[in-house]
Amino acid sequence: MADKTHLTRGLSPKSPLTGWLIAAGALLLVLAAGTFLFLRTGSSLSVDKTENVSVPALLSQAGNEQRELGPLVPVEEFIVNLIGEDITHYLKISISIEVSDKETGQELLERMPQIRDAILLLASNKTFEELYDLHGKKQLKAELLVKINEILVHGSARSIYFTDFVIQ
């Protein structure tokens, strides 16, 4: 009768080679999945394939797209009641307003009672559900920017920055 050890030579669960093969297979699976996702979604930099653009050129173009930050005018903190049926919710908010130039910043300071009134009216007319997600916060920023620019006579407000935003 033949020796059974010759017939069962192969990979046993206790073989050191088995562990290495499993690890290599897992690594290949992860690499394949990552490659698939990368090719499916594409990279964050999109380049027209007909252009011959180098990476340093792309980086310098990206740096040129940023504009200079205008003067910032801080607005004191607000605490307002939000619209609600059953539960009372509060919004604590602080903002800074970026303006086009120093003269507009001075006008903004002179018109601060009007600006604060507009912010209070807009913010207190929101519900908890409207402000809870990112879209609601961006919507509030856009509405505030429009309202502030309606108040200003000279220059304009460029952007609104939340420096404190707490909903309770």
C-alpha positions in Angstrom: 0.0 0.0 0.0 1.3 3.4 -0.8 2.2 5.9 1.8 -0.7 8.3 2.4 1.7 11.2 3.1 2.6 11.4 -0.6 -1.1 11.5 -1.6 -2.1 14.3 0.8 0.7 16.6 0.1 -0.8 20.0 -0.6 -1.8 22.9 1.5 -3.1 22.1 4.8 -4.8 24.7 7.0 -1.8 24.7 9.2 0.7 25.3 6.5 2.6 28.7 6.6 2.1 29.1 2.9 -1.7 29.1 3.3 -1.6 32.3 5.4 0.6 34.1 2.8 -1.7 33.0 0.0 -4.8 34.3 1.8 -3.1 37.6 2.6 -2.0 38.0 -1.0 -5.5 37.2 -2.3 -7.0 39.8 0.1 -4.5 42.4 -1.1 -5.3 41.7 -4.7 -9.0 42.0 -4.0 -8.6 45.4 -2.3 -6.4 46.7 -5.1 -8.8 45.6 -7.7 -11.8 47.2 -5.9 -9.8 50.4 -5.5 -8.8 50.5 -9.1 -12.4 49.9 -10.2 -13.7 52.7 -8.0 -11.0 55.1 -9.2 -11.7 54.4 -12.8 -15.4 54.6 -12.3 -15.4 58.0 -10.5 -12.4 59.5 -12.2 -9.8 61.7 -10.5 -10.6 65.1 -9.0 -8.6 66.9 -11.7 -10.3 66.8 -15.0 -8.2 67.5 -18.0 -9.2 67.6 -21.6 -7.3 64.7 -23.2 -6.5 66.8 -26.3 -4.4 69.2 -24.3 -0.9 68.5 -23.2 -1.0 70.0 -19.7 1.6 69.2 -17.0 0.8 68.8 -13.3 2.7 71.9 -12.3 0.6 73.9 -14.8 -2.6 72.5 -13.3 -1.4 73.4 -9.8 -0.6 77.0 -10.8 -4.0 77.4 -12.5 -5.7 76.2 -9.3 -3.8 78.7 -7.3 -4.8 81.6 -9.6 -8.5 80.9 -9.2 -8.4 82.0 -5.5 -9.2 85.6 -5.1 -8.0 88.1 -2.5 -10.0 88.1 0.7 -11.8 91.4 1.2 -12.2 93.2 4.5 -14.1 91.2 7.1 -16.7 92.9 9.4 -17.7 90.8 12.4 -21.3 90.8 13.6 -22.1 90.2 17.2 -23.7 87.0 18.3 -27.4 86.3 17.8 -29.7 84.0 19.7 -33.1 83.6 18.1 -36.1 81.4 18.5 -36.8 79.2 15.5 -40.2 78.4 14.2 -41.6 75.2 15.7 -44.9 73.7 16.6 -44.2 71.4 19.6 -40.6 71.9 20.7 -38.9 75.3 21.1 -35.6 75.4 19.2 -32.9 78.1 19.4 -30.2 79.2 17.0 -27.0 80.8 18.2 -25.1 82.4 15.4 -22.1 84.6 14.8 -21.1 85.8 11.4 -18.4 87.8 9.6 -19.3 89.6 6.4 -16.7 89.9 3.7 -17.1 93.2 1.8 -15.6 94.5 -1.4 -13.5 97.4 0.1 -12.8 99.3 3.3 -15.4 102.0 2.4 -18.1 99.3 2.2 -16.9 98.0 5.5 -17.4 101.4 7.0 -20.9 101.7 5.5 -21.7 98.2 6.9 -20.7 99.4 10.4 -22.8 102.5 10.1 -25.8 100.4 8.9 -25.3 97.7 11.6 -28.7 98.2 13.2 -30.4 97.6 9.8 -28.1 94.6 9.1 -28.8 93.0 12.5 -32.5 93.6 12.1 -32.4 91.8 8.7 -30.4 88.9 10.1 -32.8 88.5 13.1 -35.8 88.5 10.8 -34.4 86.0 8.4 -33.0 83.6 11.0 -36.0 83.6 13.2 -38.2 82.8 10.2 -36.5 79.4 9.8 -37.3 76.0 11.3 -35.0 73.6 12.9 -35.4 71.2 10.0 -34.5 73.9 7.5 -31.2 74.7 9.2 -30.1 71.3 10.4 -28.4 70.2 7.2 -25.7 71.7 5.0 -28.2 72.8 2.3 -30.2 74.8 4.9 -27.1 76.6 6.1 -26.0 77.5 2.6 -29.5 78.7 1.8 -29.4 81.0 4.9 -26.0 82.4 3.8 -27.4 83.1 0.3 -30.5 84.8 1.7 -28.4 86.9 4.1 -26.1 88.0 1.4 -29.0 89.2 -0.8 -30.6 91.0 2.1 -27.4 92.7 3.1 -26.6 93.8 -0.4 -30.1 95.3 -0.6 -29.3 97.5 2.4 -25.8 98.6 1.2 -25.7 101.7 -1.0 -22.0 101.7 -2.0 -20.0 98.6 -2.7 -21.2 95.1 -1.9 -21.0 92.2 0.5 -19.1 89.3 -1.1 -19.6 86.5 1.3 -21.0 85.4 4.6 -18.9 83.3 7.0 -20.4 81.5 10.0 -18.0 81.8 12.9 -20.5 80.2 15.3 -23.5 78.1 14.5 -25.3 76.2 17.2 -28.9 74.8 17.0 -30.6 73.5 20.1 
